[in-house]
Amino acid sequence: MPFGSFKDVLKDAQQKGYAVGQFNINNLEFTQAIVEVANEEGAPVILGASEGAIKYMGMEYTAALAQVAARMSRVPVLLHLDHGGSFDMVMKCLRNGFTSIMIDGSHHPYEENVAVTKKVVEACHAIGVHVEGELGRIGGVEDDLSVDAREAALVKPEEAVEFVQLTGIDALAPAIGSAHGHYVGKPELAFDRLKEVRSLVEVPLVLHGGTGIPDEDITKAISLGVSKINVNTENQSAFTDTIRAIFDKNKEVYDPRKYLGPGREAIKEAVRAKIRLFGSAGRY
């Protein structure tokens, strides 16, 4: 089928109380694994492509992989720029058929974040593409974005209202204490901030840094209004750990199919667990 609609998919999740998974793609095996298990589970799925992944795979390959996956799928598949850092990158993604854009102006002062995000929204909405914005700062590391978790600033609920109104974004990623990469210790999410933001804005809310957050906290976040959850590190670890174990067991393995195939299966099971946890299984 054609690519799904970011706004429609998230609105359905928001109205029915589940979350759509954004799973980042890094190569062919990641793309295949995510879309295959989404179809097996009957779940909508968002393929996230970071600037680092796009640079690694190439823009044309990234878009083509996602387009083929969507065409072969019976459930909605979307291609989403993850943490777009510049207007130029956004334009390149639009020219290559991305269905939605996450513009990350959170490392700028608030006023500049508003200006950058609004500019992207105006360009994207002109051609029917939806936009996710970020407010506050997410800790950890996401490709070229590096933020000391101790300095990560939580979202200010009153700013969230103004930010959504001024920019016209279709989804908001509020910083509530999650982080990219692996957590050191148990993450402490600011559920009070999340609850307040949810009560003040109407757009769907997004939780970044889904790897390593306890299941009960994921469930609570969804109950408080999160409609999209991003996962990447957990899938990367499952893929790499599986391949590493194969090489540790037999150093004579050289055929990529002998280790990439099992790595792909490991990603599938990691994604399957998240889809079921998010409550998105069986929606399509």
N, C-alpha and C positions, 0 to 999 in steps of 0.2 A: 504494500500500500504506500501512498505518498507519506512524506513526513507528517507527524502529528502536530497539533497546535499546542505550544507551550502554555498559553493562557487557558485554553479549554481543559487540558489535562490537569493543571494545577487547581483550577476552579472545581473540577469534579472531586479531587482529593480533599480540598478544603470543605466542600459541602458534605462529603460522606465520612470524613474523619479518618483518613489514612494519609500516608506520605508516598510520593513518587521518588524512586531512587535515581539519583544521578551517579552513574558509574563511569569513571574516566577511561578513555581508550588510549592505549600506548602503542599498539601494533595490531596486526590482523587477528592474532589469537584472542586478545582482549575483546575486540569487536564481535567476533564470532561467539565467544562465551557468553557475553552479556545479552546479546539478542536471542541466542538459542534458548537460554534459560528463561528469559522474559516470555517467550512464546510458550514454553513448557508450563510456565506458571500462570499464564494469562494476565500478565502485568504490563502496564505502560512503562516505558523506560527512556531515560534521557542519557544520551552519550555525551559525556563531557570531554572537551578537547582543550587542554591548557595550551598556552603559548609555547611552552617547552615541548609538549608532545607534537604540536603542529610543526615546530622547527625540526624535530627529529624525523617525523614521518613525511613531511612535505605537505603543503596546503592541499594540493590537488589529490594526493593519495588519501589524506584524511577525509576530505569531502566525499571522494568516490567510495571509500569503504563504508561510510555511513549511509550513503545513498543506496548502495546495493543491499545493505542489511535491511534498510527500511522497506525497500521494494519486495524483499522476500518475506517480510514479517506480516503476521495477521494481527499484531497488537501495535499500538502507536509507538513509534520510535522517533526521537528528536535528536538533533545535532546542536549542541550548545557550546558557545565559547565560554570557557571557564577562566575567570580572573583576567579578562581583557584589560591590558594596561594602557592602551592608547587608542585614539580615534582612528589612526591609520590601520591598526590591526582589526578593529571593528569593520572598517570598510572592506578590507580583504576578505573577511569572513562572509560579509553580506554578498560580495560578488561571487562567492563560491557556494552559496546556497544554505548557509547556516540558518536554522529555524529560530534561534534565540541567542541572546547575547547577555553575558554577565560582565558589566563594566565595573571595574574595581577602582574607585577613586578614594578608597578609605585611607590611603596613606597620605592624602592631601588634607590640608585644613578643611573644615566643614564647608565653608563657602565655595571653595574650589571643587570639592567633591560634588556639590550641588550643580555647579556650572558644567563640569565634565559630564556628569550623568545626564543632565538635561539635554545637552548637545547630542549625545548618543541616542537618547530616547526619540528626539525629534527626527533624526535620520532614519532610525529603525522603524518607527511607527509610520513613516511616509510610505514604506513598502510592506507593511503588515508583519513586521518582525517584532517580537516581544523582548522586553529588557528586564533583567534582574540587577538591582543595585545593592551596595553594601554600606552599612552604617556602623561606626565603631571599628575596632580593629581585631581581626582574627589572629590568634597567636600561632606560632610554629612556622613552618617553611612550606611554601607552595611554589615550586620551580624557582624563579628569580625573586619572588617575594619573600623577604625574611623579616620576621617580627619577633622580638623577644617576648615570650609568653607573659613574662612579669610586667611588661609595659603595655600589653594588649588592653585597650580601653573598651569597657562595656558600653553598649548602646544607651543613649539617653532617650527615654520614651517620648518626651516632649519634642525632641528633635526628629524622631521617627515620623511623627505626624506631619511636620513641616516638610521634611525631606520627600515624603511620598507626594505631597501636594505640589511642591515646587518642581519636581523632576518628572512626574507622570509615569514612574516605573510600574511594571506589572507584577513584580515580586520583590520582596525585601529580605536581605540576609542581615539580620541584626546580630551584632557581636554579644554573645551571652556567656562567654567563657570557654567555648570550644577552641580547638587548635588543629592545624594541619600536621600531618605526620603522626608519629607514635607519641603517646602521652607518657610523661614521667609522673607516676603516681596516678591516683584517681582524679579524673576531671571533675571540676566543680562548676556545674552550670547554674546560671542565675535565673532560675525559673520565675522568680518574682518579676524580673525585667521582661521576660518573655510574655508572661501573663498580661502585664500592663500594656506592652506594645500591641498584643493581639486585641486588646479591648479598645485600642485607639485607632488602629488602621484596618482597612478592609482588604488590602491586597494579600495574597498568599505569602507565608513566611518560610524562609529557607534556613536550614541548619547546616553549616559547613563543618568539616572535620569529623565526619561520622565514624571513622575508625577508632575503636578503643573506648567509645562511650558505652557504659553498661546498658544492657538491654532494657532494664527497668527505667533508665533515664531517657532512652529513646522513646519508649512507650509513653512516658510522661510528657515529653516534648510534643509528641503528636497530639496527645489529649489536650494540650494547651494551645494548639493551633498551628504547629509546623506541618507544612504540606509538601516539602521537598527536602531530601537529605542527601548530602554529597558523600560519596565513598570512593577512595582511590588507594590509599596506602595498604589497606587490608587485602585488597586484590593483588597488589604488587607483591606483597609478602607471601601470599599463598602460592603465587606463580613461581617466585624465586626459590622459596623453600622446597617446593616439589622438585624443581630442576636440580637444585643443589644436592638433594638426597639421591637422585638418580646418578649423578656424577660421583658422589661419595661411595655408592654401592658398586659402580662399574665405570672405571675411568677409560674404558675402551669405547664407550658410546660416542659416536660421531655424527650419526644421522639426526639432523634437527627434528625430524618428525618423531623420533623416539623420546625426546624430552619436551618439545614444545606441545605435543599432544596431551601428555599428562598434565603439563602446566596449565593448559587451557581447561582441562576438567577441574582442576583445583579452583580456578577462577569461577567456574560455573557453580560449584558448591558454595563458595563464599557469597556470591551474588544471590543464590537461591535463599540462603539463610536470611539475608537482609531483606529481600522482597517479602518474605513471609513475616518477618519482624515488623516491617513497615505497614503491613496490612494491605499491600497493593496486589497480592495474588488473587486471581479469580475475578478481577474487575473487568476483563475483556474476554 
